[in-house]
């Protein structure tokens, strides 16, 4: 990621945490576009502003979330440059997790 001009785009509850994670992975974010959680990306003026920013600043890479890429796919000018981390959950102690889950469900 070194040397690439990157921005982040996300509509999640903790956008600063997402940006911090990207920086910890070595990305240098030039700008971040944060939207409310579950944002639909249906404001074409905002999409055009982001596209204009990307073009004016020679942005190489758009970083987004797995949740947001599904919505950004409606805007090929953005999604064609977008990458997203595919996150997964790993449970270390499955039996304790099942016990905890069972107590919460009851």
For each residue, the residues with C-beta under 8 A, 3 or more apart:
1: 4 6 25 26 27 28 61
2: 26 28
3:
4: 1 27 28 60 61
5: 28 30 57 58 59 60 61
6: 1 22 27 28 29 30 59 60 61 62 63
7: 29 30 31 32 33 53 54 59 61 62 63
8: 15 18 19 22 29 31 32 33 62 63 64
9: 32 33 35 50 62 63 64 68 72 78 82
10: 15 18 32 33 34 35 64 65 68
11: 15 34 35 36 37 38 39 41 67 68 71
12: 15 18 37 65 67 68
13: 37
14: 17 18
15: 8 10 11 12 18 19 32 34 35
16: 19 20 34
17: 14 20 21
18: 8 10 12 14 15 21 22 65
19: 8 15 16 22 23 29 32
20: 16 17 23 24
21: 17 18 24 25 85
22: 6 8 18 19 25 27 29 63
23: 19 20 26 27 28 29
24: 20 21
25: 1 21 22
26: 1 2 23
27: 1 4 6 22 23 61 63
28: 1 2 4 5 6 23
29: 6 7 8 19 22 23 32 63
30: 5 6 7 57 59
31: 7 8 53 57
32: 7 8 9 10 15 19 29
33: 7 8 9 10 50
34: 10 11 15 16
35: 9 10 11 15 39 41
36: 11 39
37: 11 12 13
38: 11
39: 11 35 36 68 71
40: 71
41: 11 35 46 47 68 71 72 74 75
42:
43: 46 47
44: 47 48
45: 48 49
46: 41 43 49 50
47: 41 43 44 50 51 75 77 78
48: 44 45 51 52
49: 45 46 52 53
50: 9 33 46 47 53 54 78
51: 47 48 54 55 77 78
52: 48 49 55 56
53: 7 31 49 50 56 57 59
54: 7 50 51 57 59 62 78 81
55: 51 52 58 59
56: 52 53
57: 5 30 31 53 54
58: 5 55
59: 5 6 7 30 53 54 55 62 81
60: 4 5 6 81
61: 1 4 5 6 7 27 81 83
62: 6 7 8 9 54 59 78 81 82 83
63: 6 7 8 9 22 27 29 82 83 84
64: 8 9 10 68 69 72 82 83 84
65: 10 12 18 68 69 84 85
66: 69 70 84 85 86 87
67: 11 12 70 71
68: 9 10 11 12 39 41 64 65 71 72 84
69: 64 65 66 72 73 79 82 84
70: 66 67 73
71: 11 39 40 41 67 68 74
72: 9 41 64 68 69 75 78 79 82
73: 69 70 76 79
74: 41 71 79
75: 41 47 72 78 79
76: 73 79 80
77: 47 51 80
78: 9 47 50 51 54 62 72 75 81 82
79: 69 72 73 74 75 76 82
80: 76 77
81: 54 59 60 61 62 78
82: 9 62 63 64 69 72 78 79
83: 61 62 63 64
84: 63 64 65 66 68 69
85: 21 65 66
86: 66
87: 66
88:
89:
90:
91: 94 97
92:
93: 96 97
94: 91 97 98
95: 98 99
96: 93 99 100
97: 91 93 94 100 101
98: 94 95 101 102
99: 95 96 102 103
100: 96 97 103 104
101: 97 98 104 105
102: 98 99 105 106
103: 99 100 106
104: 100 101
105: 101 102
106: 102 103
